[in-house]
């Protein structure tokens, strides 16, 4: 009996061990990516005891998503759902007072009218009862509650331009546009004859009343299009004034000249406080004591990726000083601490995003966060000793955490995806430096499969970053997902080549005017470094990328000799001349390529030297082209031209075309399809053994 018991126990242990091993062998899949909850909107209650946040989940079968509002205690011990299945929750924030409600923007619940416009809603954290606050025709966006709690600000699209049908009322079925200037379409949308204007409303008994347009008659947008958010405007502490950013120029397609304006809460004339500055001025933020206004500023006009400085405007004198003089890095999201003596900001740093503090008087910069993560600022706890932050890396998406601003230590608050990660075998991420052709050190991230064995031979993916100025940090992408690539059995090298921030301004700026130069050599040097490793199979190597990364792939098609066994280019620039004539943000091409190709012989030489279409004669590598019809940044004709060239050259090729997607693939089923076609193409030519 005793022997039988021992045998049963041994059998149980073996069975348990086998089950655990089987569970641990599960891998990330495209379908699982769309099951992961996506955290947003972390906000701290006025008393600092609670944190509210939103989580978005997607239903692959329904091809849509829904959001929930969660409330948890500061220590993360109690977390409960306040509201479920809302269309899209954004701008979640607390009202004012001890018994404050939560306010947010949302369409109506999924069970209600699907055509309802976004409005301001509130929810009682005690009982979860929700009520509509605003009722503005056409809906609102970008909500901010005044510090006094007496007003709210938001943006509204205001129609100021006339359509063809307005101009010719007797032709109600005419379907056309009459266009007299550039920027008639932007990124993924045509100009809709309306402009996003900053509005304010009084909050009276839970309703937004007396709505006032603070930008009445202006044919400009706040926030700046197309990626602006509520950081484009700010309330003064006394609730009597707002600061906002707008780009009021004659040729917006060729300029980055935006400015900061001050306007009274009652409306009237807006005063520009940053005249004569040719670059982007963005993200105004009042100091809690009301004495200062901080904002971000780029010095060089036309350069969208210039160093983002922190400027401070003294409200009593009008003097403006740069706080970040001598700082060889860029700053984002400048946030005042409660004592008005220092600010926090986020900056790219050596392949990560870190949180820094800078003093108003001594201008001393101190790194607060640590570790191999991308950190983000969400909110501050009362007293200013801790911040509510987001944290992600290449293996896991964002979660909320509290960051001790003195010790730099962090405590994770949310673990919404733990149930999905418990059975997963995880890849390994390694930091690697490679010597460039000019002797410089290139930072690489290398991601290894969960079952990586250096005694085996593995296929390699060289990931080419877009931008061209956008650091490969510890971000978790739902399309270019390194975790998923490694889980499929590929080693991935992600190259922080010339042109990417986080490694000093000289490194960041070098790519301008040199698209097909040193940056391409950095990618080839990094690829060659991995190809020399005994565990990489040289015959099973791929290059992949999107946007400028797609350009890189097209350029490598004609310049990488026989390094790669297949290529994948998503929304890449193929022909620089035809791209210049069809893109919308001309300031970007003007800065990075030296202006139109017809402007000068020097400009023409750059177009000839760097345009991938000039090297089609060397194309032989199997190529997958992916492009969306609504991509106006890199129009779909670029993908069509590349696919046509490959077909005419007899190069094995395939075109994945999305009629309803833009520069990105955003819908769940289109996203899963993207990964299925992506990996099918990789596996055809570089199948893991």
C-alpha positions in Angstrom: 0.0 0.0 0.0 2.8 2.3 0.9 4.6 1.4 -2.4 1.4 2.0 -4.3 1.0 5.4 -2.7 4.6 6.3 -3.6 3.9 5.2 -7.2 0.7 7.2 -7.4 2.6 10.2 -6.0 5.4 9.8 -8.5 2.8 9.4 -11.3 1.0 12.6 -10.1 4.3 14.5 -10.0 5.3 13.3 -13.5 1.8 14.2 -14.9 1.9 17.6 -13.2 5.4 18.3 -14.5 4.4 17.2 -18.0 1.3 19.5 -17.9 3.4 22.4 -16.7 6.0 21.8 -19.4 3.2 21.7 -22.0 1.7 24.9 -20.6 5.1 26.6 -20.6 5.5 25.7 -24.3 2.6 27.8 -25.4 3.6 30.7 -27.6 2.3 34.1 -28.5 0.0 34.1 -31.6 -1.7 36.8 -33.7 -5.0 35.9 -32.3 -3.7 36.1 -28.7 -2.3 39.6 -29.4 -5.9 40.8 -30.0 -7.1 39.2 -26.8 -4.7 41.2 -24.7 -6.3 44.0 -22.7 -5.0 47.5 -23.5 -4.6 49.9 -20.5 -5.2 53.6 -20.9 -6.2 56.7 -19.0 -4.7 56.3 -15.6 -5.8 59.1 -13.3 -5.4 59.7 -9.6 -8.3 60.7 -7.3 -8.0 64.1 -5.6 -7.3 62.4 -2.2 -4.7 60.1 -3.8 -6.4 57.0 -2.5 -7.7 55.6 -5.7 -6.7 55.2 -9.4 -9.1 55.0 -12.3 -8.2 53.6 -15.6 -9.7 52.1 -18.8 -9.1 48.8 -20.5 -10.0 48.0 -24.0 -10.6 44.5 -25.3 -11.3 43.4 -28.9 -13.6 40.7 -30.2 -12.0 39.1 -33.2 -15.3 37.6 -34.4 -17.2 40.9 -34.1 -14.1 42.8 -35.6 -14.7 45.5 -33.0 -13.7 46.5 -29.4 -15.2 47.8 -26.2 -13.8 49.6 -23.2 -14.3 49.2 -19.4 -13.6 51.6 -16.6 -11.8 50.2 -13.6 -11.2 51.6 -10.1 -8.5 50.4 -7.7 -6.9 51.4 -4.5 -3.5 53.0 -4.6 -1.8 49.8 -3.4 -3.5 47.9 -6.1 -5.2 45.5 -3.7 -8.8 46.1 -4.7 -9.8 46.5 -8.3 -13.3 46.5 -9.5 -15.1 47.4 -12.8 -17.2 50.5 -12.8 -18.6 50.3 -16.3 -18.4 47.7 -19.0 -18.8 47.6 -22.8 -18.5 51.2 -23.7 -17.5 52.0 -27.3 -14.3 53.9 -26.6 -13.4 55.5 -23.3 -10.9 58.4 -23.5 -9.7 61.4 -21.5 -10.7 59.8 -18.2 -10.2 62.2 -15.2 -11.6 63.1 -11.8 -13.7 66.1 -11.1 -12.9 68.3 -8.1 -13.8 67.7 -4.4 -13.8 64.8 -2.0 -16.9 63.1 -3.6 -15.8 63.8 -7.2 -17.2 61.9 -10.1 -15.1 60.6 -12.9 -15.6 62.4 -16.2 -14.6 61.0 -19.6 -15.4 61.0 -23.3 -17.3 58.2 -24.9 -19.9 57.2 -27.4 -23.0 55.6 -26.0 -22.9 52.1 -24.6 -22.7 49.3 -27.2 -26.4 48.5 -26.7 -27.4 52.0 -27.7 -27.4 53.9 -31.0 -24.3 53.0 -32.9 -24.2 56.3 -34.7 -24.1 58.4 -31.5 -21.4 61.0 -31.3 -18.8 61.2 -28.6 -19.9 63.3 -25.6 -18.7 64.1 -22.1 -20.1 61.6 -19.5 -19.7 61.2 -15.8 -19.8 58.2 -13.5 -20.3 58.0 -9.8 -17.5 55.8 -8.4 -19.7 54.8 -5.4 -22.5 53.2 -7.4 -21.3 53.1 -11.0 -24.2 55.2 -12.2 -23.3 57.1 -15.4 -24.9 60.2 -16.9 -24.4 62.3 -20.0 -22.8 65.7 -19.3 -22.6 67.4 -22.8 -24.9 67.4 -25.8 -22.9 69.2 -28.5 -24.0 68.6 -32.1 -21.4 66.6 -33.9 -19.7 65.4 -30.7 -16.6 66.5 -28.8 -13.0 65.4 -28.3 -10.0 66.1 -26.0 -11.6 66.8 -22.6 -10.0 68.7 -19.8 -11.7 69.7 -16.5 -10.7 73.1 -15.1 -8.8 73.1 -11.8 -11.7 74.9 -10.2 -14.2 72.3 -11.4 -16.4 75.0 -12.6 -15.7 74.6 -16.4 -14.6 72.0 -18.8 -12.7 72.4 -22.1 -13.0 70.2 -25.2 -12.6 70.5 -28.9 -15.4 70.5 -31.5 -15.1 70.3 -35.3 -16.5 73.5 -36.8 -17.4 73.6 -40.5 -16.1 76.8 -42.0 -15.4 75.8 -45.6 -17.9 75.2 -48.3 -18.4 72.0 -50.2 -19.1 71.8 -54.0 -22.8 71.2 -53.1 -22.8 74.3 -50.9 -21.4 76.4 -53.8 -23.7 74.8 -56.3 -26.9 74.1 -54.6 -28.6 73.1 -57.8 -26.2 70.2 -58.1 -26.9 68.2 -54.9 -25.6 65.0 -56.4 -22.3 66.4 -57.7 -19.5 64.3 -56.2 -16.2 66.3 -56.5 -13.8 68.7 -54.7 -12.5 72.0 -55.8 -9.0 72.4 -54.3 -7.1 75.6 -54.2 -4.2 74.8 -51.7 -2.2 72.0 -50.3 -2.9 69.9 -47.2 -6.3 68.9 -48.7 -5.7 65.5 -47.2 -3.6 64.3 -44.3 -2.3 60.9 -43.2 -5.6 58.9 -43.7 -8.3 61.5 -44.1 -9.4 64.1 -46.6 -10.1 67.6 -45.3 -13.7 67.6 -44.2 -14.3 71.3 -44.5 -14.2 71.7 -40.7 -11.6 72.7 -38.2 -11.0 71.5 -34.6 -11.7 74.4 -32.3 -11.1 74.7 -28.5 -14.4 75.2 -26.7 -15.3 75.8 -23.0 -18.5 75.1 -21.1 -19.7 75.8 -17.6 -20.4 72.8 -15.4 -23.7 73.3 -13.7 -25.4 70.4 -11.8 -23.7 67.8 -13.8 -24.4 69.4 -17.2 -22.1 71.3 -19.6 -23.9 74.6 -20.5 -23.1 77.9 -22.2 -20.6 76.4 -24.7 -18.2 79.0 -26.2 -15.9 78.6 -29.2 -12.5 80.2 -28.2 -11.2 80.1 -31.8 -14.2 81.5 -33.5 -13.7 82.0 -37.2 -10.1 80.7 -37.3 -9.3 78.2 -40.1 -6.8 76.3 -38.0 -6.9 73.3 -35.8 -6.3 72.7 -32.1 -4.9 70.1 -31.5 -2.4 70.1 -34.3 -3.4 67.5 -36.9 -3.3 64.6 -37.2 -1.9 63.2 -33.9 -2.7 66.0 -31.4 -4.4 65.3 -28.2 -5.6 67.2 -25.1 -2.0 68.0 -24.3 -2.5 70.8 -26.9 -4.2 73.0 -24.4 -4.1 73.7 -20.6 -6.0 75.5 -17.9 -4.5 78.1 -15.7 -4.7 77.2 -12.0 -7.4 79.8 -11.3 -9.5 78.6 -14.2 -9.7 82.0 -15.9 -7.3 81.5 -18.8 -6.3 78.7 -21.2 -3.2 78.2 -23.3 -3.4 76.4 -26.6 -1.3 75.6 -29.6 -2.2 76.2 -33.2 -0.4 76.5 -36.6 -1.5 79.8 -38.2 0.6 80.0 -41.4 -0.1 80.6 -45.1 1.4 77.3 -46.3 0.8 74.6 -43.7 2.1 71.8 -45.9 5.6 73.4 -45.9 5.8 74.7 -42.3 6.0 73.4 -38.8 5.5 76.9 -37.3 3.0 76.4 -34.5 2.7 78.8 -31.6 1.2 79.1 -28.1 -1.8 81.3 -27.6 -3.4 82.6 -24.4 -7.1 83.2 -24.3 -9.6 84.2 -21.6 -12.2 81.6 -20.5 -14.9 83.9 -21.7 -13.4 84.1 -25.2 -12.2 87.1 -27.1 -8.8 87.9 -28.7 -6.1 85.2 -28.2 -2.6 86.5 -27.6 0.4 84.7 -29.2 3.3 84.5 -26.7 5.8 82.8 -29.0 6.1 85.0 -32.2 9.1 84.5 -34.4 9.8 80.9 -33.5 9.8 78.8 -36.7 9.5 75.3 -35.3 6.8 73.4 -33.4 5.6 74.9 -30.1 3.4 72.4 -28.3 2.1 71.0 -25.0 1.6 74.1 -22.7 1.5 73.4 -19.0 0.9 76.0 -16.2 2.9 75.7 -13.0 0.6 75.0 -10.0 1.4 78.4 -8.4 0.4 80.1 -11.6 3.6 81.9 -12.1 4.9 80.1 -15.2 3.9 78.3 -18.3 6.1 75.6 -19.7 5.9 74.3 -23.3 7.9 72.3 -25.7 9.7 74.0 -28.6 11.7 72.8 -31.6 14.2 75.4 -32.8 14.5 74.6 -36.5 11.5 75.2 -38.7 10.6 72.4 -41.0 12.4 69.8 -39.0 9.6 67.7 -37.3 12.2 65.6 -35.4 14.3 68.4 -34.0 15.3 68.4 -30.3 12.2 69.0 -28.3 13.2 71.6 -25.7 11.4 72.6 -22.5 10.8 76.4 -22.5 9.4 78.4 -19.5 7.4 81.5 -19.9 7.2 83.9 -16.9 3.6 85.2 -16.8 4.6 88.4 -14.9 7.2 89.6 -17.4 6.6 87.6 -20.6 10.3 86.4 -20.6 10.9 83.0 -22.1 13.9 80.8 -21.2 15.0 77.4 -22.2 15.2 75.0 -19.3 17.0 72.2 -21.1 20.0 74.2 -22.4 22.9 71.8 -23.0 20.8 68.6 -22.6 21.7 66.3 -25.5 18.4 64.6 -25.6 14.8 65.4 -26.4 11.9 65.9 -23.9 8.3 64.9 -24.0 5.3 65.5 -21.7 6.7 68.1 -19.4 4.7 67.9 -16.1 5.1 70.3 -13.2 5.5 68.9 -9.7 3.2 70.4 -7.0 5.8 72.7 -5.6 6.3 74.5 -9.0 10.1 74.1 -8.5 10.7 71.3 -11.0 9.2 69.3 -13.8 9.2 65.7 -14.9 9.5 64.7 -18.5 10.0 61.5 -20.6 12.9 61.0 -22.9 14.3 58.4 -25.2 17.5 57.0 -23.6 19.7 54.2 -25.1 16.9 52.1 -26.5 14.4 52.8 -23.7 12.1 55.6 -22.6 12.9 57.0 -19.1 11.4 59.6 -16.8 13.6 62.5 -15.7 13.3 65.5 -13.3 14.7 68.9 -14.1 14.9 71.8 -11.7 13.5 75.2 -12.5 16.4 77.1 -10.8 19.4 74.9 -11.0 18.3 73.2 -14.3 19.9 70.0 -13.1 18.5 66.9 -14.8 18.1 63.6 -12.9 17.0 60.3 -14.2 14.2 58.9 -12.0 13.0 55.6 -13.6 15.3 52.6 -14.2 15.4 49.4 -16.0 14.9 48.0 -19.5 11.4 49.5 -20.1 9.5 52.2 -21.8 8.1 54.4 -19.0 5.3 56.9 -19.5 3.8 59.6 -17.2 0.1 59.2 -16.5 -0.6 61.4 -13.4 0.9 62.6 -10.1 -0.2 61.6 -6.6 -0.9 64.5 -4.1 2.2 65.8 -2.5 4.4 65.1 -5.5 6.3 62.2 -3.9 5.1 59.6 -6.4 3.8 59.4 -9.9 1.3 57.1 -11.7 3.2 55.7 -14.6 2.9 53.2 -17.4 5.5 50.5 -18.1 6.0 48.2 -21.1 8.7 46.3 -22.8 9.1 44.2 -25.9 7.5 41.1 -24.2 4.5 42.7 -22.4 2.1 45.6 -23.1 1.5 48.6 -20.8 0.6 48.2 -17.2 0.1 50.9 -14.5 2.6 51.4 -11.7 3.5 53.8 -8.9 6.9 55.4 -9.2 8.6 56.7 -6.1 10.2 60.0 -7.3 12.9 59.9 -4.6 14.0 56.3 -4.6 13.1 55.6 -8.3 11.5 52.3 -7.3 8.2 51.2 -8.9 5.3 49.0 -7.7 3.1 47.4 -10.4 -0.6 48.2 -9.9 -2.3 46.4 -12.7 -1.7 42.9 -14.1 -4.6 42.7 -16.5 -2.9 40.2 -18.9 -1.4 37.8 -16.4 -3.9 35.1 -17.3 -2.7 35.2 -20.9 1.0 35.2 -19.9 1.0 32.5 -17.3 1.2 29.6 -19.8 3.5 31.4 -22.3 7.1 30.5 -23.0 8.8 33.9 -23.3 11.6 35.1 -25.7 14.8 36.5 -24.4 15.9 40.1 -25.2 19.6 41.0 -25.4 21.3 44.4 -25.8 24.1 44.3 -28.3 26.6 46.9 -29.7 28.0 46.5 -33.2 30.8 48.5 -34.8 29.6 50.6 -37.8 31.5 51.1 -41.0 32.7 54.5 -39.7 33.8 53.0 -36.3 30.8 54.2 -34.3 28.9 51.9 -31.9 25.4 50.8 -33.1 22.9 49.8 -30.5 20.9 46.7 -31.3 18.1 44.8 -29.6 18.3 41.1 -30.3 15.3 38.9 -29.5 15.8 35.1 -29.2 13.0 32.4 -29.5 11.8 30.9 -26.2 13.5 27.6 -26.9 16.7 29.2 -28.3 19.7 26.8 -28.4 23.0 28.2 -29.7 23.9 24.8 -31.0 21.1 24.9 -33.6 20.8 27.0 -36.7 18.1 29.8 -36.6 16.6 32.1 -39.2 17.2 35.8 -38.8 14.8 38.8 -39.2 16.5 42.2 -39.6 13.9 44.8 -38.5 14.1 48.2 -40.2 12.6 51.1 -38.2 10.4 53.8 -39.6 10.4 57.5 -38.8 13.1 57.9 -40.1 13.6 59.4 -36.6 11.8 57.0 -34.1 13.8 55.1 -31.5 13.5 51.3 -31.3 12.7 51.3 -27.6 11.1 48.8 -25.3 7.7 49.2 -26.9 5.1 46.5 -27.4 3.6 46.7 -30.9 0.4 45.0 -32.0 1.8 44.6 -35.5 5.6 44.8 -35.5 5.7 42.5 -32.5 9.1 41.1 -31.7 7.7 38.8 -29.1 5.5 37.2 -31.7 8.3 37.0 -34.3 10.6 35.2 -31.8 7.8 32.9 -30.7 7.5 31.8 -34.3 11.1 30.6 -34.2 13.0 33.6 -35.6 15.9 35.5 -34.1 15.2 39.2 -34.5 17.8 42.1 -34.7 16.3 45.5 -34.3 18.9 48.2 -35.3 19.0 51.6 -33.6 20.7 53.0 -36.7 21.7 56.5 -37.5 18.7 58.8 -37.3 17.1 57.3 -34.2 16.8 59.4 -31.0 18.2 58.3 -27.6 21.8 58.4 -28.6 22.5 62.1 -28.9 21.5 64.8 -31.4 24.3 64.2 -33.8 23.2 60.6 -34.2 19.6 61.6 -34.6 20.2 64.4 -37.1 22.7 62.5 -39.3 20.1 60.8 -41.5 18.6 64.1 -42.8 20.0 64.4 -46.3 21.5 60.9 -46.2 18.6 58.5 -46.5 20.5 55.8 -48.4 23.8 56.4 -46.8 25.2 55.7 -43.3 21.9 54.5 -41.9 21.8 51.7 -44.5 25.4 50.8 -43.7 24.5 50.6 -40.0 21.7 48.1 -40.8 24.0 46.0 -43.0 26.8 46.0 -40.4 24.3 44.8 -37.7 23.0 42.2 -40.0 26.5 41.0 -40.9 27.4 40.8 -37.2 24.5 38.4 -36.5 25.2 36.4 -39.7 28.7 35.7 -38.4 27.2 34.1 -35.3 27.4 30.2 -35.5 23.7 29.9 -34.6 22.4 31.9 -37.5 21.5 30.3 -40.9 22.8 32.7 -43.5 20.5 31.2 -46.1 17.4 32.0 -44.1 17.5 35.8 -43.4 14.8 38.4 -44.0 14.5 42.2 -43.9 11.2 43.7 -42.9 9.9 47.2 -42.1 7.2 49.9 -42.5 7.2 53.5 -43.6 10.9 54.6 -43.7 11.5 50.9 -42.8 9.6 50.0 -46.0 11.8 52.4 -47.9 14.8 50.7 -46.3 13.6 47.3 -47.5 13.1 48.6 -51.1 16.6 50.2 -50.9 18.1 46.9 -49.6 16.4 45.0 -52.5 18.9 46.7 -54.8 21.9 47.2 -52.5 22.2 44.3 -50.1 23.7 41.8 -52.5 22.8 38.3 -51.4 22.3 38.8 -47.7 18.5 38.3 -47.6 16.3 35.4 -48.6 13.1 37.4 -48.5 11.8 41.0 -48.0 8.6 42.5 -46.6 7.8 46.2 -47.1 4.8 47.9 -45.5 3.8 51.4 -46.7 7.3 52.1 -47.9 8.6 54.9 -50.1 9.7 53.4 -53.5 10.1 56.4 -55.9 11.2 59.6 -54.2 10.2 61.8 -57.1 6.6 60.5 -57.4 6.3 60.4 -53.6 7.2 64.1 -53.3 4.4 64.9 -55.7 1.8 62.9 -53.9 2.5 63.2 -50.2 1.1 65.9 -47.9 3.6 67.1 -45.3 6.1 68.7 -47.7 8.1 70.2 -44.9 9.3 66.6 -44.1 10.6 65.9 -47.6 11.9 69.5 -47.9 14.0 69.0 -44.8 15.2 65.5 -45.2 15.8 65.5 -49.0 16.7 69.2 -49.5 13.5 70.3 -51.2 11.8 69.4 -54.5 13.9 67.3 -56.9 13.6 70.1 -59.5 14.9 72.8 -57.1 18.6 72.2 -57.7 21.1 69.8 -59.2 22.2 69.0 -55.7 18.6 68.0 -54.7 18.3 66.0 -57.9 21.5 64.1 -57.1 20.1 63.1 -53.7 16.8 61.8 -55.3 18.8 59.8 -57.8 21.3 58.4 -55.3 18.7 57.5 -52.6 15.6 56.5 -54.5 15.0 52.7 -54.4 13.5 52.6 -57.9 16.9 53.5 -59.4 18.2 50.1 -58.3 15.5 47.8 -59.7 18.0 46.1 -62.0 19.5 44.4 -59.0 16.2 43.1 -57.6 16.0 39.4 -57.2 14.9 38.8 -53.6 11.3 37.6 -53.1 9.2 40.6 -51.9 5.9 41.0 -50.1 4.4 44.5 -50.5 1.7 45.7 -48.0 -0.1 49.0 -48.5 -3.4 50.7 -47.5 -5.6 52.8 -49.9 -6.0 55.5 -47.2 -2.3 56.0 -46.6 -1.8 59.6 -47.7 1.6 60.0 -45.9 3.0 57.4 -48.3 0.4 57.0 -51.0 -0.6 53.5 -52.1 0.8 54.1 -55.6 4.3 53.7 -54.0 3.4 50.1 -53.1 1.8 49.5 -56.5 4.9 50.8 -58.3 7.1 48.5 -56.2 5.0 45.5 -56.8 4.8 46.3 -60.6 8.6 46.6 -60.7 9.0 43.2 -59.0 6.5 41.5 -61.3 8.1 42.9 -64.4 11.5 41.9 -63.2 10.3 38.3 -62.6 10.9 38.6 -58.9 8.6 36.4 -56.8 6.3 38.9 -55.2 2.9 39.3 -53.6 0.8 42.5 -52.8 -1.4 42.6 -49.7 -3.7 45.5 -50.4 -6.1 47.1 -47.8 -8.8 49.3 -49.3 -9.9 50.7 -45.9 -6.7 51.0 -43.9 -4.2 53.9 -43.9 -0.6 54.0 -42.8 -1.4 51.5 -40.1 -3.6 48.4 -39.9 -6.1 49.0 -37.1 -9.0 46.6 -37.3 -8.8 43.3 -35.5 -9.4 40.9 -38.5 -7.2 43.0 -40.8 -4.5 42.8 -38.1 -4.7 39.0 -37.9 -4.7 38.7 -41.6 -1.6 40.9 -41.8 0.3 38.5 -39.5 -0.9 35.4 -41.3 0.3 36.8 -44.7 3.4 38.2 -43.1 4.5 34.8 -41.5 3.3 32.8 -44.5 5.8 34.8 -46.7 8.6 34.5 -44.1 8.0 30.8 -43.7 8.0 30.1 -47.5 11.5 31.4 -47.8 13.1 31.3 -44.3 11.1 28.5 -42.5 12.5 27.7 -39.0 13.8 24.2 -38.9 
